[in-house]
Amino acid sequence: MLAGRYRLGDTIGRGGMGKVWRAHDEVLHRTVAVKELTAALYVAEADRVVLHARTQKEARAAARITHPGVVTVHDVLDHDNRPWIVMQYVDGPSLADAVKESESGRIGAREAARIGLHVLGALRAAHAAGVLHRDVKPGNVLLARDQRVLLTDFGIAAIEGDSTITRTGELVGSIDYLAPERVRGGQPGPASDLWSLGATLYTAVEGESPFRRSSPISTMQAVVNEEPRPAANAGALAPVITALLRKDPDERPSAEEAERMFLEAMEGREPKSAHEYVPTRQVSEGELHAANAAAGTSGTVRTPAPEAVAPAPLPAPAPRRRRRGRTVALVVALAALIGAAAGFAALKFNDGGGDETPAVSKSPDTRPSKTPKAGDASVPAGWRRVKDPLGFTLFVPEGWRRQMDGKEVDYTPDNGRHYVRVSVSKPDFENPYMHQLNLEKALEKRLPKYQRLTLHSNTFRDQVNSSLWEFSYVEKKGFPGKRHAIDQMYFSDDGTTEYAVYMSGPESDWAEMREQFDTVLRGWQPPPSH
């Protein structure tokens, strides 16, 4: 019994620093997880002080984050001259255990994309709270039986405003999941956690770590200098993993871009924007001649495989985020395969900020737009800005008119066949994610052929308490047929108001309506008081 309250049960996890127990809270009558720092039993007093400090830091880091995807720390206590952490109990294995226990030795690509999306949401909440996790790996991703995904173990987290407790020359973390800039001794940032997420997902779909070698030194060299083998089992997730594993942190996608990529990969659609991050190389003149000859004789052009990209120099503190194309060599294939010779040109382009070859051709920036701040969007053609009597503002297509459905406001062009709905209410749940889970339970029973496409916490307009839900179903009344719906829900800054922006329409029109939903959100502004 710890602290006269927590009765230890069986061991549910073990690592080099300690082990985790299942325990029962005798006061609140609930199951909890208790982390015991066994390493503190076998180290010198100076090292014990460091371990105690790290335990306190883990608790403080987790306590700063309010997100359903982060394991909650309930208590920190001392027992037998070492620290113990009492945490939320998660009924389910870690991602590392799930990979080992699966029959194929890996996780399916779509499931990995779902896991990545949830971990990304937890990381975005942590980063918004000024916390870097710094040890994202399969063992720290927990998969609950109810499909929740949670991030745990902030033991080496970096907290904004805290002085470091890592001693000079000490590298802390799982080496093969450390970002290159950390291995080189640089200052980590949010992009470092995204790199570790990419390595984690590679392990999930391939069943092996992308950079693990026979020794710590060779592993660190691989992290800094080598590209992983192509993720053969990653499907649509493959280019997303490649994008996250760029050596230069400035060349990785932002969290907002990664979120869109994960959503597309979950649907089995290869994210086109991810290909902009795939490293390529210039082609030698001899290779060009060989490719020309191949095209002229066989009608098939095969571009040379990419080489490993040398690590970029460590960026200066607080660097300006560079455009991806600035240091990427593009191979442009211009092949007339029917009745004409084939030719190739290797081109570089830049953004005018460096000394690279002057731009010859520049492709339009096709990155998905980041979630805009309120009021930063102009009204697109064919749309109008509407200020609703309830005080909120949004964009709606021309011809859509306001209707009331109970306390909810609809805008529709055809009496509800296509519509966007806004709900404003007081929160009844801890967070929007839990609210949507509750709504889903009711809809599963009420809607024929209900199918969840995604339901995950996200960050909307910098609000951590946000969640996105997309699903399909079959309607038998009103407008019969298969329908598609999406719902963005979030809490106001002060937590007193819950907003939900929802769109629904026929499945056959969904591609257009999904784009409309993004436009509606770009124009969304809550009442001025919120």
Secondary structure, DSSP 4 states (H G I P E B T S, - for coil): -BTTTEEEEEEEEE-SS-EEEEEEETTTTEEEEEEE-GGGGSS-HHHHHHHHHHHHHHHHHHHT---TTBPPEEEEEEETTEEEEEEE---S-BHHHHHHHSTTSS--HHHHHHHHHHHHHHHHHHHHTTEE-----GGGEEE-TTS-EEE---TT-EETTPPP-SPTT---S-GGGS-HHHHTTPPP-HHHHHHHHHHHHHHHHHSS-SS--SSHHHHHHHHHH-PPPP-TT-GGGHHHHHHHT-SSGGGSPPHHHHHHHHHHHHTT---GGGGGGS------HHHHHHHHHHHHHHS---PPPPPPPPPPPPPPSSPPPPPGGGGPEEEEEEE-TTTS-EEEEEEE---SSSSSPPPS------PPPPPPPTT--PPPTTEEEEE-TTS-EEEEETT-EEEEETTEEEEESSTTSSEEEEEEE---SSSHHHHHHHHHHHHHHHSTT-EEEEEEEEEETTEEEEEEEEEEEEE-SSS-EEEEEEEEEEE-TTSS-EEEEEEEEEGGGHHHHHHHHHHHHHT-B--TT-
